[in-house]
Amino acid sequence: MNDNIAENPRDPQWWKHEQIRYWRETTDHYLKFGTTIQAGIFRDDGSAGESYDDNNRTIVRRSGLRAGQTVLDAGCGVGGPALYAALRVPDLEVHGITLSPYQAELAQKLIADSPAAGRVHVQAADYHKLPFPDRKFDSALFLESAGYSFELEKLFAEVARVLRDEGRVYIKDVFCRAGELTVQEWKQIDLFRRIYVQPTPPMEEMAAALAATGFTVTSMLDITPMVAPKPREKDFGLPRFRTFPVLPIHWGEIVAVKTAG
């Protein structure tokens, strides 16, 4: 892709270009904390744990993954959560998609060294154009990844295509707070979006996009009290790191089911 592409936040190709650049620049820094690349550790299961194992165990449970399912991990990073799930849910098959060729390369190396090799697959692709046949999956996971989409309805229409009837979508993500924002909050969220190269929509906007593309939203929850913010980016020199004193964001969880028919 042309590195000289002009900045244009209205152009999906600009977002894609910048996201690939971002992940090539930052992935090695995130990996200092492990192979789960998420900004928040989900720990709602009653434990006091704040590790990525706690996070992944909670997600496996809350997402409803079951033995024998075929699962899409959309925006899978280097495949850490996919491998975690496959090692703990019998006969689970996971297909991961990442926009980053560098992350896909690292994921394939991790998979080759795992007992789950053969049941976890990762490739570089755009999740708005999934390289899978219709009705392949029982479930789709978006683990701090759907908020990077620049075209939510296009994304979820494509997910609906590859999900079987009654297929489940599970989303854990960072969202912009809904409602009126102050001028300073608008400036902060705009800077956040540019630094981390993600549109970061309100949770309600993402739920509306699901509803518009053939899904029934069964749960929409602010999970901020259940999430411990990690990793501490300033502790390991993440490029682009800065503090945001009044950033209007929160963690949220959305569960939706594809309508039969």
N, C-alpha and C positions, 0 to 999 in steps of 0.2 A: 504494500500500500504506500502511496506517495506520502513521504514525511512532510512535504510542504503544503499539504492540504490546508486551505484557509479556514480559520475559525468561524464557525457558523452554527450556533446552538440550535437553530431550527432545522438543521440537516442531520438526519439519522446517520449518514456516513461519517460525519465529523465525530459524533459520539462514539461510533464503533472504532474509528481510528484512534481516538484519545484513550479509550478503554484498553485497547491492546497495548498502547504505549504505557499506560499506568501500570498494568499488571506485569509487564516486563521489567519495569523500574522497581516495583515494590515486592514482588512475590518472595524473593529470597529473604527479605527483612521479616515478612510475616512468618516464614517457615522457622524462624528462630523460636517461635512459640508452639510449633507443631504443624501438623498437616491439615488442621481445621482452620480455614481462613475466615473467621467471623469476628466482628467487633464486639459482640456481647455473648456472655456465657449464660445460657438458659438453665436455671436451677430451681424449677418449680416443684420438684418431686419430694420436697420436705427435707432434703439434705442441706448441709451448710457448705457443700462442696462448690468450688469455683474453678473447676478444671474443664478442659474441652471434652473429657470423657463424660463428666456430668452433663454437659451440654448435649452431646450426641446421644447419650442414653435417654435423656428427656425427650429429644426430638423423635427418636425411634418410637417411643411410647405414644406421644401425643399425635404423631402423624398417622398412627394406626397401621404401620407396616406389618404384613403377615407372611407367614411361611409360604413359599412358592410363588409370590408375586413377582411381576416384572415392573421395575420402577424407573422413571426418568428423574435424574438429578440435574436440573436445569440451572447452569451456572455453578458447576461442581468444583471449581478451583483445581487443586491437585488430587482430589478424590478421597480426602481423609474421611469425611462422614460416610461416603459410599462404602468404603472398605470397612468402617466400623459397623455399619448396619449389616453388611453381607456376612461378617464374621459372627453375628449374634442372632440373625433371623434365618432359620433353616431354609435352604434352597431359594433364597432371595437372589434375584438377578437385577443388577443396577447398570443402567447406561447413563453415563455422565457426559454433559456438554459444557465446554468452556470456550469462550471467545478467544482465549489466549493460546496460541500454539506452544508457547513456552510452558504454560501450566499443563497442557495435554502431554507434552513430552515427559515432564516430571511425574505426572500421574501414571503413565504407562510403566515407568521404572518402578514405582511403588507397588503397582499391581503385580508386576512380574515376580516380586519378592514376597508376595502375600499368599497365605493359604487360601484366600478367596479368589486367586487368579482363575480366570475362566468364568466367573460369575459377576465380575465388575469390568466394565469397559468404558474408556474415556476417549473422546475425540474432540478436536477443535472444530467448532461450528457455531453459527449464529442461531440462538434459540428462537428467533423469529422465522427461521427457515429450517425446521428440524429434518435431519436426514433419516427419517424412519417412516415405515408404512402406517396407514390408518389403523387405529384401534390396537396398537401394539402393547400399550401400558395399562396397568391397573392403577397406578398412582404416579403423581408428579410432585417433586419436592423443589421448593425455591428457598434456599437457606441463605438469606441476605444477598439475594441475587435478582429478584424481580424488580427491585427499585432501580436497577441499572437500565431497565427497558425504556426506550425512547418512544415506543408505540405499543402501549399496553393492550389495546384491543387486538392488534395484529398478533401479538405474542399469545394471548389466551385463546384466540381462534385457532392458532396452530397447535396449541396444547390440547384443545378440544378435539382436534382432528386425530391426534395420536393416542388419546385416551379411549378406553372402552366405556360403554354406557355404565353409569354409576361410578366411574373412575373418580378418584379423589385428588384434589389439589391441596397441598399443605404449604403455607408461606410463613416464614419467620423473617422479619425485615425491620429496617430502620425507616421511619416515615416522618414526613413533615407534619407538624401539628396542624390540624384543621382550624378554620376560623380566622378571625382578623389578627394580623400580625402588626407589630410596631415597625417603624422605619428601620430601626436597628436590627430587629429580627429578620426583616426581609434582606437586609444587607448580609447578615450572617449566613442565612440559608443559601443565598446566591453564591457566596464565596465557598461554602461547604460543597455545593453541587459542582462547582468548577474544580476545586482541589481534588475531590474524590471521583469526579467524572461520573456522577449519577444524578438523574433527574429527581430522585427522592420525593415521590408524590405523597399526598395525604393518603392514609389508609382507606378512607372513604372513596377516593378516586380509583384505587386499585380494585376495591370490591365492586364498584360500578362497572368497571371494564370486564370483570368476570361475569357479572349478571348480563351484560350486553352480548356475551359470546357463548351462551348456552350453559352457564353454570348457575347452580343455586348456592348462595353463600349460606353456610350453616352455622358459622361462628366467626365473630370478629372481635378481637380482644386486645386491649392495651396490656402488654405484658411487661412494661417497664419495671414494676416492682419485683418481677421474677428474674431480672437480667442483671448480671454484674458486668459493667463495662470493661472489656479486655480486648486485645492486649493493650498494655500501656505504651503507646506508640513512642512517646518521648524517651522511653527507657532504652530503645534499641535503634534510635536514629532513623526512623521511617522518613523517607523523602516526603516533602510537602507538609509534614506535621505542623499544626499550629493549634492553639486553644481557641474556643468559641464561647465567650462568657454568657451569651444569651441565645444560644442556638435552639430554635423551636422544633426539636425532634423528639421522637419517642420510639420504643420498640413495640411492634405489634405482631399479632398472629391472625391469619385468615385461613379458614378451612372452607372449601367449596366442593361440590359434587356435580359432575357432568350430568345434565338432564338426559334421560333415556329418549331415544327416538331419532 
